[in-house]
Amino acid sequence: MKFIEFGIGNTWPVRTEFELEEGAEYEEKGIKGPIDFQSFYIRIWLSQTVFIMDTKDGFKKMKKRRRKWKFIIGIVSK
């Protein structure tokens, strides 16, 4: 899967994060590769609570161990 993200709180304001099948992840600056649109999402990370609104999966609320402050708009691609 590939996640193309725009926003504040990540390493770069525009980045592409790649998630490999074995669970490893890596990121690159900018938009990489062709986009095979799967869904659109908004992620708001307030301290250890993450709110995710996704066009495919709906609304989710998660807890994380790290404390971050992020506002991200993204596209999920194959």
Stockholm file with secondary structure:
# STOCKHOLM 1.0

chainA/1-78         MKFIEFGIGNTWPVRTEFELEEGAEYEEKGIKGPIDFQSFYIRIWLSQTVFIMDTKDGFKKMKKRRRKWKFIIGIVSK
#=GR chainA/1-78 SS CEEEEEEESSSSSEEEEEECTTSCEEEEESCCSCCCEEEEEEEEEEEEEEEEEETTTEEEEEEEEEEEEEEEEEEEEC
#=GC SS_cons        CEEEEEEESSSSSEEEEEECTTSCEEEEESCCSCCCEEEEEEEEEEEEEEEEEETTTEEEEEEEEEEEEEEEEEEEEC
//
